[in-house]
Amino acid sequence: MNRNYEFNLTPAYCLYNGAAVLEQNGASIRFLVENKNDAVLCGRLSRAFENHIANIRQLKDCPEQFHRLIKIDFENGTRSQLRKCVSKLYRAGEFGLVKDASDSEEAKNQKEAAAVLLLDSILNEARFRKATDIHIEKSCVRLRVNGRLEKYIELQSEKSVELIQRIKLLAGMNVIENRVCQDGQFIYGNKNPFFIRVSAMAVVGGGKVCEESIVMRLLDTSRIPLTLGELGFNSLQLEKLCGENGLISLPNGLVLVCGPTGSGKSTSVAALLVEIEKRTSGTLKIISLEDPPEYVIPGVTQVKIDERNGFSEAINHLFRQDPDVIMIGEIRDEESAATALRASLTGHLVFATLHSGGAAESIFRLENLGIQRNLLCQVLRGIICQQLNELGGKMRLYADIAIPSENFGERAITANSEEQLEKYIEHFTNYSEILCETMKLFKAQSKRSKGKKKSIIPFYTRGREDAGIHKGIV
């Protein structure tokens, strides 16, 4: 059907009146309305559509389908459905409701309303999918779900610019400047609001640096952390974590949680703190330094690190708060690394996350941040290495709990490579359980696909040369 013959409503009208065009086929149309019993609204829409059809029929090239009997239907829908319905008009290749040539106040208001609606739709979809990040780059919107980026929608280039400007405005950034990196934040939603951290960076587009890459980190602080038993650790790993002599029962030392972006490090640390609070019944003072907090953890004193409350300032007051357990959201520089070491050397139990791929790699990473290896090896109690991989259509935790062996401090000082360090570390993995699950899925799939081309279910995407030393390997 010719786009010029379509019956269109502006985004502002849709948002204000709670109505949108769900489907049109010639003289037949179906409206999505929030209140189907609103006779006034339904009457206005019906008359407007009838007038639209009457005008189309006067054209010489009027298609045959517009000469059919007029049929108007109304369907009840939620606000979320309404937003999705209207936002589809702003995807790549779709017809834009706002004309480019018009600079009138009405056109400007329509553009702003369209950007508000589009951002609203994206944020609601991200929250529904439990996404941790939203990436907007080169007119493509992607959501990070369970550690993987999933393409959501492709936008018109004009609508992408309007969307980015709307985000930067809410985040308190300079809307005009698009050639320098900027950071900002804002809170979204009235009911169950969540915190959004925004990063903007100039990228090359069309042969020159004129486009921007926007990444929004979604922090739903109303989420309740999962328990350790729900994360995917096996019984032996749970014993090493929260047994009688487990990592959370230690009086002092440093415990690292390592893995790539989106591997669930913050979730694991939050679950560890929940378990400590549960077992000690409030007899320990637990303080966390986060930028910003991703979970609200009952019984834990959570400190938000930002521009006003910097890391160094928070550290100066941290030890005066008489903590027993300290959690550092992420070791990312020399200052945070030194703080983690200092706290663990002064009789505190410290948990921290670190971007690294393995146990030995974590030690070299901290050494690169200025930590002396002999001091680090004295306080290091364990390293939880994890990542998320797909298994049977679901995301599964691949975990390796690395425990330094006896006299680790003396032996590790002379190690010159990761392979040498690994000799002095015991590994407790859940790879054998995952292998069993993989084999069961493979057998079930083989039964269903007899006579068809069999597909291979991947077991573990990251090979390890030292896999033979891991406990629990089949």
N, C-alpha and C positions, 0 to 999 in steps of 0.2 A: 504494500500500500504506500502511495506517495506520502512523504513526510508532510507535505504542505496541506494535506487533507486531514491530518490528525487533530484531534481535540486535545488541547494542552492546557494545563493549569500551572501557574507560577509556583515556585517553591514557597514563597511567602503565603500565598493563598492556602496551599496544602497544609502548612504547619499551623496556620491560624485557625482554619476551619475543620481540620481533621479529616480531610478527604483527598483522594488521589485517583488517577485513572489506572485501573488494574489491567484492563485489556480492551482493545477496540478492534472491531472487524467491520469496516464499512459503517452501516447505520446501526450496528449493534455495539453496545458499550457496557462495560462492567466497572463500577466504582467501588473502591475500598473506603469505607467510612468508619469512624470510631463509634458513632451512634447511628445505627440504622433507623431508629425511631424518630430521628430529627426530621420532621416533615418539612420544616422551612428550608433546611439545607438541601435535602433531597429534591425539593421542588425547584430550587434555584439551579441546581445542577441539571435537572431534566430540561428546564426551559432553555438553559444555555446550550445544551447539546442539540436540542431541536432546532434552535436558531442557526447553529453551526451547520447542521445537515441541510437546512433550507438554503443557506448561502452556497453550499457546495453544489447543490442540485441546479443552481442557476448557471453554473459554468458549462461551457460547450463541451469540454473534455471530461465531464463528470463520469467516473467509473460506474459500472452497472450495480455494484454492491451498495452504493449509496442511495440507489432508488428503491431498495427493499424496504420492508416495514421497519420502522424505528423500534428498537428494543433496548430498554434501559434496565439494568439490574444493579442492585446494591448489596454489598457483602460486608459484614462486620469484621473489623480487624483491630489489632492492638496498635499502640503508638509505635512500637518497634517495627511492626510489619509495614506501617505507613512510611516510616523513614527509609526502609529498604526499597520500597516500591518507587519512591521519588528519586532516591540516590542512583538508581539504575540509569536514569537519563543522563548522568554525567560521566558515564564510562566511555572508554575510547570507542569511537565509531558511532556513538549515539548522538541523537539530536540535542543540541543545547537549547535550553529555554531562554537564555539571555542573549540578545543580539549584540555582536561585537561592535557594530557601528554606532550604537547609542551610548551617549555619555550622560544621559539624563539622570536625575535623582532617582527615578523609579528603577531604571536599569541597575544603578549602583546598589540600591537596596536589595534587588533581586539577586545580584551576584553575592552579596554578603549573606543573604538567607541561604543561598545554595551552598556556600562554603560551610556555614554552620551545620546545615543538614548533612552534608557529606562527612564532615568530621564526626558528627554525632553517630552516624551510621557505622563508620569504621571503628570507633571506640566501643560501641555496643557489641559489634561482631567480635572484636578482640577479647572483650570480657567474656562473651558467651563461649568462645573457644579456649578460654583460659590461657591466652597468649601472654608472654612476658615482655615482648618487644614488638614495635611496629616500625617497619622500614618503608620510607617513601623516597624513591630515587628514580629519575628518568620516567616519570609518570606511571610508575608501577608501585602498588602498595602490597607489601608482604608482611605476614605475621609469623613470629617465631613461636611455635607451639611444640612443647616437649623437646626443645633444643634444635628444632629444624625449621627452616624458613619455608612457609607455604604462600604461594601467590594467591592474593585475594581478588584484586581488581586491577584493571588497566585503565588509566584516566586519560582524558583529553589533556594536552599540554597546558591549555589555558586554565582548566579546572585544577590541575596540579599546582600551578602557581598560586591561584586563589586559596587553595587548601593550605599550602605552606605559609602564606602570609597570615592566615587565620591562626595557625598553630604558633607562629612566632609572636603574634600579638598577645595571645593568651599567656605565653611563657615569659613575657616581659623582655623580648629581644628587640633589636633594631630591625624593623620590618623592611626598611629601604636597603640596608646593607646586606649584600649577598656574596661578598668576596672574602669574608673573614669567618673564622670559626666562632660560634656562639653557643652558650649554654643557658638554659632556663628551666623553669618548672611551673606547673600549675596544678590545681585540684579540679577534678571533673566529677560532676554528678551531685545532686542534692540528697538523694537517698543512697546510702552506702557509697559515699564518695571514695575515690582512690587517687593517689598521688601519681603524677606523671612527670618524669624527668626528660627534658628535651635536649638533643644535641644537633646542631646544624653545621654543616661543612660544605664549602664550595667544591664542586666537582666539574670536570671538563664535559661540556655538552655543545654540540654543533661547532666544534673547532675552537671554542674559547671557553674560559672559565666564567660561566654565567648561570649555571644551574646549581641546585643545592641538594644535598642528601640529608634527610631528616630521619633521626632515630628517636623514637619515644619509648622510654622504659616505663612499664606499667607496674605500679606497686600497690596492690590491693591489701591495705593493712588490716582489713577486716577478716582476712583469711586466717584460719586456725592451722597451725603447723601439724603435719602428720606425725604419727608416732614412729619410732624406729622400726617396729615390726611391720609397718605398712610400706616401707620404702623399697624393699626387695633384698635386704641382707639375709643370708642364710643363718642357721642356728649357731654355727661355729663363729661366724662374724659377730653376731649379737653377743655371744659370750665374751669375745675380745673387746667389744665396745662397752657393754654394761653389766658384765659379770662381776663376781666378787673382786677380782683383780683387774677389771676392765679399765679402759681409758678414762671413762667418766668418774671412776672411783679413786683416781690418783690424787694425791694431795697437791702436787705441783707438776710443772713441766709444760711442754709445748706439743699440741696436737694440731696437725695441718689437715685441711680438707682440700684436695687438689682436683683439677679437671678443667676441661675447656669451657667456653662460654655456653650457658644453657644446659649444663650437666647436672644441675640440682644441688650445687654446693651449699647455697644459702638454706635450702630446705633441709639438708642433712644436719647442718650446724644448729638450726632452730630446733630440730627434733632432739638433738643431743642436749641442748639446754633445757628443753621441756622435761626430758628424762631425769636430769640432775635435780631440777626443782621438785619434781614429783617424789624422788627418793629421799631428798633431804628435808622435805616438808618446811621449807623456808628458813632452815638453819644456816644457809650459806648466802652470802651477798654476791649476786651475779650481776655484772655490768657488761653491756655490749656497746661498742662504738660502731655505728653503721652510717652509710651514706647513700640513701636514707634507709631506715628500717623497712624490711620487706614483710615482716610478720609482727603482729602484736603478741608477745609471749608473756603470759601471766607469771608474775613473780620475778620477772627480770627487769632490772633498771636499764632502759634503752635510751641511749644518747644519740641524737641526730647530728651528724657532722655536716656542716654547710659553710657558706662564706662568713656568716656571723659567728658561728661556733666552730672555729677551725680545729684541725686535728691536734696541732701543737698545744693550743689553749686547753682543749679537753684533756690532753695527757697530763698537763700540769696539775689539774684538779682530780684526775682519776684516782691516784694512789691515796689521796686524802679522804676518799670515800670508803676506805677500808674494805676493798673487794676480796672475795675468796676465789671467784672464777671470773675471768675476763674473756670476752669475745671481740675480736677485731674483724670487722666485716670483710675487709680485703687488704692483704699486704701488696701494695702497689708501688712503693717507693722506699728509699732508705730510711725515712722517718718512721713509717709504720713497721718496717722490719726491725729496726732498733727497739721500738716500743715493745713488740712482741717478745724479743729476747730479754729485755730488761725486766719485764713483768714475770716471765718464767724463771729468771734467775733469782728473783726476790721472793720466792715461795708461793707464787700464784699458779693456778691451773689456767692455761691460756689456750683458747681455740681460735683459729684463723683460717681464712680461705686464701688460696693462691692459684694463679693461672699457671699450671704446669701439667705435663703429661704423665709423670711417674714419680716414684718415691725418690730415686737417686737424682732425677732431674730437679726435684724440688730443693734438694740440698745445694746443688750447684747454682740454682736460681737465687736462693737467699745469700749465698756466698758472693754472687755477682752484685747484690744490693748492699754489700759492705759488711755482712755478718761473718765473723771469724768462725771457721769450721770447728775448731776445738771447743769453743763455747756453745755452738749450735748442737753439736753431737752430745754434749753433756745434758742438755735440757730436752732434747727431742724424745718424745715418748711414742709417737705413732703418726703415720701418714695414711689418710683415707683417700685413695685414688678412685675416681669414679667417672663414668660417662653414660649417656643414654643412647641405646640403639633400638631399632625396631625389631620386634620379634612377634610373628603371628599377627601383624596388624596393630600391635600395641607397643608402647615404649617400655623397655625393660632396663633396670639398673644393672650395669656391669661394674662390680665393685671389687677393689683389691685393698685389703687392710694390711699395711706394711708395719711390722713391729721390729725395731732395732734389736739385734741379738745382744748377749752379754758382752761386756767390754767393747761395745760398739764405738765409744768415744776414742779409745786407744787405737783401734784398728782402722777406723774411717779416716783418720788424719793422714795416713800414708797413701790412701787411694787416689789414683790419678784419673780415673774414668768412671763412668756410670756402671760399667760391668763389674769393676772391682768393688764398688760400694754395694752393689746388689748381693754380693756374697755374704755380707754381714747383716742382711735384712731378711726376716721371715715374712712370707706372703700368704695371706689367707683370702682366697677368692671365692666367688660364687659361680665360677665358670662351669664347673661340673653340672650344677643344677640347670644352668642355661643350655648346656649341651644336651642334657636329657630332654628338656622341653623342646629343643630344636628337632631332635630325632622323632619325638612323638608327633610333632607337627608335620614332619616330612612323611612319616608313615600314613598319617591321616590324609594328607594331600595326595599321596600316591594312590590310595584306595579310591579317592574321588575322581582322579584324573586318569583312570585306566583307558588306554587307547589314545590319550591326548599327550601333547608335548609336556613333559614334566619340567617344572621350574625348580630352581635350587633356592633353598632358604638359607641365607647367609648366617653363619654362626657368630663370628666376631670379626669386625672389620679392621681392627688394628692388631697386626701381628706382633709378637714379642719374641725376641731371641732367648730371653731368660725364662720362658714359660715353664720349663721343666722344674724350676725351683719353687713353683707356686704350690701351696697346700690346696688340696681339693681338686686337682686336675685329674681328669680321667685319662 
